[in-house]
Amino acid sequence: MMLNRVILVGYAGQQRELRYFKNGKILCKFPIVVYSLSDTSETLLEYIDLELWNQTAKLAAQYVPKGREIAIVGSLKFSTWKDRKTGKSRESAIVLVSQLHLLGTFMKFAKHFTEQVDINEYKESYQDIDYQDYQDDLYEDCHQPYDEYDTSIECGYSDDIDYGYLDDLNNIYEHLY
């Protein structure tokens, strides 16, 4: 069995390149910055290009500014093209993202690996949200004993909304089991 699966956790680099096509498709491209170790155990920053389509592209454009910590699941693909200046064939590796997960907040020192970033620009929209408290409250509300269950609390998915691409976003490792 062959498997082409990539899982990366890092920080969104550079601004997003967002394109809308006539056929209704949406493309978002940006690099993810991840840490890796060299042969000499030196920490290196790696920039890996990501390509996101349609709903995932919309989510990235809306919620993933430069410096945001993210996790992605996708597959490795190679893009080939002819260089306009030299006419030579070129090739680059790209991760085609199938799942996008928002983690933490922003890297405090995002400017060290991306262009100059004004973190205060983005801070206001995220600083008042305590994600852990929200998750704890949701868990407690949804897992009360039956006799204490409040029917006004909605748990799980709504029948009116097609969540489609969000179904398995809660556990990026679920596909490994």
C-alpha positions in Angstrom: 0.0 0.0 0.0 1.3 3.4 -0.9 0.3 6.5 1.0 0.9 10.2 0.2 0.1 12.0 3.5 1.7 15.1 5.0 1.0 16.4 8.5 2.7 19.7 9.4 2.4 22.0 12.4 3.9 25.5 12.1 3.2 29.2 11.5 1.6 30.8 8.5 4.2 32.7 6.6 3.7 35.7 4.2 0.4 37.1 3.1 -2.0 34.8 1.3 -2.3 34.7 -2.4 -6.0 34.3 -3.1 -7.5 33.7 -6.6 -11.1 33.3 -7.7 -11.7 31.4 -10.9 -14.6 31.8 -13.4 -15.7 28.2 -12.7 -16.3 29.2 -9.1 -13.2 27.5 -7.6 -11.1 29.4 -5.1 -7.3 29.0 -4.6 -5.3 30.2 -1.7 -1.5 29.8 -1.6 1.0 30.6 1.2 3.9 29.0 3.0 3.9 27.3 6.3 7.1 27.8 8.4 8.2 24.7 10.4 11.2 23.9 12.5 13.5 21.0 11.6 16.9 19.8 12.8 20.0 19.7 10.6 22.6 16.9 10.6 24.5 18.9 13.3 21.3 19.2 15.4 21.0 22.9 14.5 17.4 24.2 14.4 16.4 25.3 10.9 13.4 27.1 9.6 11.8 25.5 6.6 9.3 27.2 4.3 6.9 24.8 2.7 4.4 26.0 0.1 0.8 25.2 0.7 -2.1 25.1 -1.8 -5.7 25.2 -0.5 -8.9 25.0 -2.6 -12.5 26.1 -2.2 -13.9 26.0 1.4 -10.5 25.4 2.9 -9.1 28.3 0.9 -11.9 30.5 2.2 -11.2 29.5 5.8 -7.5 30.3 5.4 -8.1 33.6 3.8 -10.5 34.6 6.6 -8.8 33.1 9.7 -5.1 32.6 9.0 -3.1 35.8 9.0 0.7 35.8 8.9 2.2 34.3 12.1 -0.9 32.2 13.0 -0.1 28.7 14.3 -1.8 26.1 12.2 -1.7 22.4 11.6 -2.4 21.0 8.1 -3.1 17.6 6.6 -2.6 17.1 2.9 -0.6 15.4 0.2 2.6 16.2 -1.5 2.5 17.2 -5.2 5.0 18.5 -7.6 4.3 21.5 -9.8 6.2 21.9 -13.1 6.4 24.9 -15.4 8.6 26.7 -17.9 10.6 29.6 -16.6 9.6 32.6 -18.8 13.1 34.2 -18.6 15.2 31.2 -19.3 12.8 28.8 -20.9 14.0 25.9 -18.7 11.6 23.5 -17.0 11.3 24.2 -13.3 9.7 22.1 -10.5 8.7 22.7 -6.9 7.1 20.6 -4.2 3.7 21.8 -2.9 1.5 20.4 -0.1 -2.1 20.2 -1.3 -4.0 20.8 1.9 -7.1 18.7 2.7 -7.6 19.8 6.3 -6.7 23.0 8.1 -6.6 23.3 11.9 -6.2 26.6 13.8 -3.9 26.2 16.8 -3.0 28.6 19.6 -2.7 32.2 18.6 0.2 34.0 17.0 3.9 33.5 17.3 5.2 36.3 19.4 8.2 36.8 17.2 6.7 36.1 13.8 8.9 38.8 12.2 11.9 36.6 12.7 10.8 34.3 9.9 8.4 36.4 7.8 8.4 39.9 6.6 7.8 42.6 9.3 4.5 41.7 11.1 2.4 44.1 13.2 1.0 41.5 15.6 -1.2 44.2 17.3 -3.2 44.3 14.0 -4.5 40.8 14.6 -4.4 40.6 18.4 -7.7 42.3 19.0 -9.7 39.7 17.2 -8.3 36.8 19.1 -7.1 38.1 22.5 -10.6 37.9 24.2 -11.2 34.3 23.2 -10.1 31.7 25.7 -10.3 28.6 23.5 -9.6 26.1 26.3 -12.5 27.5 28.5 -14.8 27.4 25.5 -13.9 23.7 24.8 -14.2 22.8 28.5 -17.6 24.5 28.7 -18.8 22.8 25.5 -17.6 19.4 26.8 -19.3 19.8 30.1 -22.6 21.0 28.6 -22.7 18.1 26.1 -21.8 15.4 28.6 -24.1 16.1 31.5 -25.9 13.1 33.1 -29.2 12.5 31.4 -31.4 13.6 34.3 -29.6 16.9 34.5 -29.5 17.5 30.8 -30.8 20.9 29.7 -32.6 20.6 26.3 -31.9 24.2 25.5 -28.2 23.4 25.0 -27.4 22.4 21.5 -24.6 19.8 21.1 -23.1 18.3 18.0 -24.0 19.2 14.5 -27.1 21.1 13.4 -29.3 19.3 10.8 -29.7 22.6 8.9 -26.0 23.1 8.1 -23.9 21.0 5.8 -20.5 20.9 7.6 -19.0 18.6 4.9 -15.3 19.5 5.0 -15.3 20.2 8.8 -16.4 16.7 9.8 -13.0 15.4 10.8 -11.2 18.6 11.8 -11.2 17.8 15.5 -8.6 15.0 15.3 -5.9 15.3 12.6 -4.5 11.9 13.6 -7.8 10.1 13.2 -6.9 8.7 9.8 -3.9 6.8 11.2 -6.0 4.5 13.3 
